[in-house]
Amino acid sequence: MPTYQSTPRCEHGLPKSTGILIVNLGTPDAPTTTAVRRFLKQFLSDPRVVEYPRLLWWIVLNVVILQFRPPRSAAAYRKIWTDQGSPLLIHSQAIANRLRDRLVSQPNGAVHVELAMTYGEPSIASAIDKLLAGGACRIITLPLFPQYSGTTTAAVFDAIAQKLGRLRWVPEFRFINSYHDARGYISALAASVREFREQNGRSEKLLMSFHGIPTRTVRNGDPYQSHCEQTARLLADELDLSNDEWLISYQSRVGRGEWLSPYTEETIKALAKQGLSRLDVVCPGFAADCLETLEEIELQNAEFFSAAGGESLRYVPALNARADHVQFLAELVEGHIAGWTSGANDAAHRATRDRADAIGAAS
């Protein structure tokens, strides 16, 4: 017989508390080979990330990848690491903190916000424990992945389901699985690009670079590519860009298999060889700056552009904890909270509920 985890009670008569779980992908604890190897092992062992026969993949991962990749990745992390730690964790925590300030209370009870990472720390399980300890009877999960993919968003769901499946009292639960075409998100992206160009001048083209995934993942029904293309088109329209002023590409390809294309690295080199002197790059799939934006785009691909004859590649920072980004995310969450509070505030309902709470508290 399974043993289920005890959970704090939602006491009668007390306002229902809502927990907001903010989730990003994750980061090593330190820019060292050991820490990166530990992180990569957890990340790359997830069947959502690598859909490959498990036994064969275990051999490839442990015998090959984890022997050679961690030192190279650790060197890349060291280029962007700060005195405060990993940029991804710093920016994600700032987003969570500002959301906490924005959502401190709602008409139907207190709101608690916790940050979690799918891989690494703070873990999803530990963040849920904190929400439950704070009295949360219901939880809204917001993965910081604007475009849905089974490789990211669904991996968050799997981890939550595993944790909730061990609870004696399962809280009410809502899951926000994408916001790729939300007006507030597109508006914040457009504002960030405009402000960057006002401060740094306007380049000849804007490249929108998204993280790549294997093409077979899309063929098997993942909507990620469609979501990326919708985001790109909406952002181009919001910025009033003509078709020859922007492009879309996919970065971070791993291995020799076919991934979504065009590839960012090849696109950047080709543009430079065609005579483009200045290029702006924005990464609308990353809510917070991380290895893929700061090291891969701002440093590595800027060097590729220059080596191929380009003059200047400028990276437009991720939205991070910008006020308009946080406001949009808060409004997104509030819309889901409102669904729980709808109809709960009329006088007759409140009176009936108060009587029921009094009876329950006395029992």
Secondary structure as the mmCIF struct_conf table of DSSP 4:
data_model
#
loop_
_struct_conf.conf_type_id
_struct_conf.id
_struct_conf.beg_label_comp_id
_struct_conf.beg_label_asym_id
_struct_conf.beg_label_seq_id
_struct_conf.end_label_comp_id
_struct_conf.end_label_asym_id
_struct_conf.end_label_seq_id
HELX_LH_PP_P HELX_LH_PP_P1 PRO A 2 TYR A 4
STRN STRN1 GLN A 5 GLN A 5
HELX_LH_PP_P HELX_LH_PP_P2 SER A 6 SER A 6
TURN_TY1_P TURN_TY1_P1 HIS A 12 GLY A 13
BEND BEND1 LEU A 14 LEU A 14
HELX_LH_PP_P HELX_LH_PP_P3 PRO A 15 LYS A 16
STRN STRN2 SER A 17 GLY A 26
BEND BEND2 ASP A 29 THR A 32
HELX_RH_AL_P HELX_RH_AL_P1 THR A 33 LEU A 44
TURN_TY1_P TURN_TY1_P2 SER A 45 SER A 45
TURN_TY1_P TURN_TY1_P3 PRO A 47 VAL A 49
BEND BEND3 TYR A 52 TYR A 52
HELX_RH_AL_P HELX_RH_AL_P2 ARG A 54 ILE A 59
HELX_RH_PI_P HELX_RH_PI_P1 VAL A 60 ILE A 65
HELX_RH_AL_P HELX_RH_AL_P3 LEU A 66 ILE A 80
STRN STRN3 THR A 82 THR A 82
TURN_TY1_P TURN_TY1_P4 ASP A 83 GLN A 84
STRN STRN4 GLY A 85 GLY A 85
HELX_RH_AL_P HELX_RH_AL_P4 PRO A 87 ARG A 102
TURN_TY1_P TURN_TY1_P5 LEU A 103 LEU A 103
BEND BEND4 VAL A 104 VAL A 104
STRN STRN5 SER A 105 GLN A 106
TURN_TY1_P TURN_TY1_P6 PRO A 107 ASN A 108
STRN STRN6 GLY A 109 TYR A 119
BEND BEND5 GLY A 120 PRO A 122
STRN STRN7 SER A 123 SER A 123
HELX_RH_AL_P HELX_RH_AL_P5 ILE A 124 ALA A 133
TURN_TY1_P TURN_TY1_P7 GLY A 134 GLY A 135
STRN STRN8 ALA A 136 PRO A 143
BEND BEND6 LEU A 144 LEU A 144
BEND BEND7 PRO A 146 GLN A 147
TURN_TY1_P TURN_TY1_P8 GLY A 150 THR A 152
HELX_RH_AL_P HELX_RH_AL_P6 THR A 153 LEU A 164
TURN_TY1_P TURN_TY1_P9 GLY A 165 ARG A 166
STRN STRN9 LEU A 167 LEU A 167
BEND BEND8 ARG A 168 TRP A 169
HELX_LH_PP_P HELX_LH_PP_P4 VAL A 170 PRO A 171
STRN STRN10 GLU A 172 PHE A 175
TURN_TY1_P TURN_TY1_P10 HIS A 180 ASP A 181
HELX_RH_AL_P HELX_RH_AL_P7 ARG A 183 ASN A 200
BEND BEND9 GLU A 204 GLU A 204
STRN STRN11 LYS A 205 HIS A 211
STRN STRN12 PRO A 214 PRO A 214
HELX_RH_AL_P HELX_RH_AL_P8 THR A 215 ARG A 219
TURN_TY1_P TURN_TY1_P11 ASN A 220 GLY A 221
HELX_RH_AL_P HELX_RH_AL_P9 TYR A 224 GLU A 238
TURN_TY1_P TURN_TY1_P12 LEU A 239 ASP A 240
HELX_RH_3T_P HELX_RH_3T_P1 ASN A 243 GLU A 245
STRN STRN13 TRP A 246 GLN A 251
BEND BEND10 GLY A 255 GLY A 257
STRN STRN14 TRP A 259 TRP A 259
BEND BEND11 LEU A 260 PRO A 262
STRN STRN15 TYR A 263 TYR A 263
HELX_RH_AL_P HELX_RH_AL_P10 THR A 264 LYS A 273
TURN_TY1_P TURN_TY1_P13 GLN A 274 GLY A 275
STRN STRN16 ARG A 278 VAL A 282
TURN_TY1_P TURN_TY1_P14 PRO A 284 GLY A 285
BEND BEND12 ALA A 287 ALA A 288
HELX_RH_PI_P HELX_RH_PI_P2 LEU A 291 ASN A 301
HELX_RH_AL_P HELX_RH_AL_P11 ALA A 302 ALA A 307
TURN_TY1_P TURN_TY1_P15 ALA A 308 GLY A 309
BEND BEND13 GLU A 311 GLU A 311
STRN STRN17 SER A 312 VAL A 316
HELX_LH_PP_P HELX_LH_PP_P5 PRO A 317 ALA A 318
TURN_TY1_P TURN_TY1_P16 ASN A 320 ALA A 321
HELX_RH_AL_P HELX_RH_AL_P12 ALA A 323 THR A 341
TURN_TY1_P TURN_TY1_P17 SER A 342 GLY A 343
BEND BEND14 ALA A 344 ALA A 344
BEND BEND15 ASP A 346 ASP A 346
HELX_RH_AL_P HELX_RH_AL_P13 ALA A 347 ALA A 362
#
